[in-house]
Amino acid sequence: QVQLVESGGGLVQPGGSLRLSCVFFGSMVRFYDMGWYRQAPGKQRELVARITSGGTTTYADSVKGRFTISRDNAKNTVYLQMNSLNAEDTAVYYCNAAISSLNSYWGQGTQVTVSS
C-alpha cells in the first residue's frame, strides 16, 4: 500500500516562491514515476510537472522556467520548487505516484494561494 503526504503549501505574494514536498510511504519508490498536479476552482485537474523513475522531467508550458521538480529516493520524497508565482498558480496541488495505469496513487493535496 502506498500513501503520499504533501506539505509546503500556503499563502504567498505574487513573485514569491514556495517549495512543496511529497513524502512517499511505501516500498520501491525508485520504480515510480512521480508527478505534481493542480486543480483550481471550477477547473479540471492538470499536470504541472512529472519526473520519471529514470529522472526525466516534463513540465506544463505555463510553468516552464519557473517550477522545478526533483526527487530524492533516499528520502522517499519528491519536491516542487515554485518561483515567480502568480495568481494563476493558485490551486490545490496534488502529488501522484504511478508505476502503471492500474497502480496510481494520490495525496490529499495542499493549497497554494498567490495573492497580495
QUIWOSUL-V629964 format. One record per pair of residues at least 12 apart in sequence whose C-alpha atoms are under 10 Angstrom apart, sorted by the first residue. I is the first residue (numbers start at 1). J is the second residue. Records with the same first field share a line. If there is no record, write none. Layout:
BEGIN
I->J / J
END
This chain:
BEGIN
1->25 / 26 / 27 / 103 / 105
2->24 / 25 / 26 / 27 / 28 / 29 / 97 / 103 / 104 / 105 / 106 / 107
3->22 / 23 / 24 / 25 / 26 / 96 / 97 / 105 / 106 / 107 / 108
4->21 / 22 / 23 / 24 / 25 / 26 / 76 / 77 / 94 / 95 / 96 / 97 / 105 / 106 / 107 / 108 / 109
5->21 / 22 / 23 / 24 / 25 / 77 / 94 / 95 / 106 / 107 / 108 / 109 / 110
6->20 / 21 / 22 / 23 / 24 / 77 / 78 / 79 / 93 / 94 / 95 / 96 / 106 / 107 / 108 / 109 / 110 / 111
7->19 / 20 / 21 / 22 / 23 / 79 / 93 / 94 / 95 / 108 / 109 / 110 / 111
8->20 / 21 / 22 / 79 / 80 / 110 / 111 / 112
9->21 / 91 / 92 / 93 / 109 / 110 / 111 / 112 / 113
10->90 / 110 / 111 / 112 / 113 / 114
11->90 / 111 / 112 / 113 / 114 / 115 / 116
12->85 / 86 / 87 / 90 / 112 / 113 / 114 / 115 / 116
13->84 / 85 / 86 / 87 / 113 / 114 / 115 / 116
14->83 / 84 / 85 / 86 / 87 / 88 / 89 / 113 / 114 / 115 / 116
15->82 / 83 / 84 / 85 / 86 / 87 / 114 / 115 / 116
16->82 / 83 / 84 / 85 / 86 / 114 / 115
17->66 / 67 / 81 / 82 / 83 / 84 / 85 / 86 / 114
18->67 / 80 / 81 / 82 / 83 / 84 / 85 / 112
19->67 / 68 / 69 / 79 / 80 / 81 / 82 / 83
20->36 / 69 / 78 / 79 / 80 / 81 / 82 / 93 / 94 / 95 / 110 / 112
21->36 / 69 / 70 / 71 / 77 / 78 / 79 / 80 / 81 / 95 / 110
22->34 / 35 / 36 / 71 / 76 / 77 / 78 / 79 / 80 / 94 / 95 / 96 / 97 / 107 / 109 / 110
23->72 / 73 / 75 / 76 / 77 / 78 / 79 / 95 / 107
24->73 / 75 / 76 / 77 / 78 / 95 / 96 / 97 / 105 / 107
25->76 / 77
26->76
27->76
28->73 / 76
29->53 / 71 / 72 / 73 / 74 / 75 / 76 / 77 / 97 / 98 / 99
30->52 / 53 / 54 / 55 / 71 / 72 / 73 / 74 / 76 / 99
31->52 / 53 / 54 / 73 / 97 / 98 / 99
32->51 / 52 / 53 / 54 / 96 / 97 / 98 / 99 / 100 / 103 / 104
33->50 / 51 / 52 / 53 / 54 / 55 / 56 / 57 / 96 / 97 / 98 / 99 / 100 / 104
34->49 / 50 / 51 / 52 / 53 / 55 / 57 / 69 / 70 / 71 / 77 / 78 / 79 / 95 / 96 / 97 / 98 / 99 / 104 / 105
35->47 / 48 / 49 / 50 / 51 / 52 / 57 / 58 / 59 / 69 / 70 / 78 / 79 / 80 / 94 / 95 / 96 / 97 / 98 / 106
36->48 / 49 / 50 / 51 / 59 / 69 / 78 / 79 / 80 / 93 / 94 / 95 / 96 / 97 / 106 / 107 / 109
37->49 / 50 / 60 / 91 / 92 / 93 / 94 / 95 / 96 / 106 / 109
38->89 / 90 / 91 / 92 / 93 / 94 / 95 / 109 / 110 / 111 / 112
39->89 / 90 / 91 / 92 / 93 / 94 / 109 / 111
40->88 / 89 / 90 / 91 / 92 / 93 / 111 / 112
41->90 / 91 / 92
43->91
45->91 / 92 / 93 / 94
46->60 / 93 / 94
47->59 / 60 / 93 / 94 / 96
48->60 / 61 / 62 / 63 / 64 / 67 / 68 / 69 / 80 / 89 / 93 / 94
49->61 / 63 / 64 / 67 / 68 / 69 / 70 / 80 / 95
50->68 / 69 / 70 / 78 / 80 / 95 / 96 / 97
51->68 / 69 / 70 / 71 / 78 / 97
52->70 / 71 / 97 / 98 / 99
53->71 / 73 / 98 / 99
55->69 / 70 / 71
56->69 / 70
57->69 / 70
62->88 / 89
63->82 / 83 / 84 / 85 / 89
65->82 / 83 / 84
66->81 / 82 / 83 / 84 / 85
67->80 / 81 / 82 / 83 / 84 / 85
68->80 / 81 / 82 / 83
69->81 / 82
78->95 / 96 / 97
79->95
80->93 / 95
85->112 / 113 / 114 / 115
86->113 / 114 / 115 / 116
87->112 / 113 / 114 / 115 / 116
88->113 / 114 / 115
89->112 / 113 / 114 / 115
90->111 / 112 / 113 / 114 / 115
91->109 / 110 / 111 / 112 / 113 / 114
92->108 / 109 / 110 / 111 / 112 / 113
93->107 / 108 / 109 / 110 / 111 / 112
94->106 / 107 / 108 / 109 / 110 / 111
95->107 / 108 / 109 / 110
96->108 / 109
END
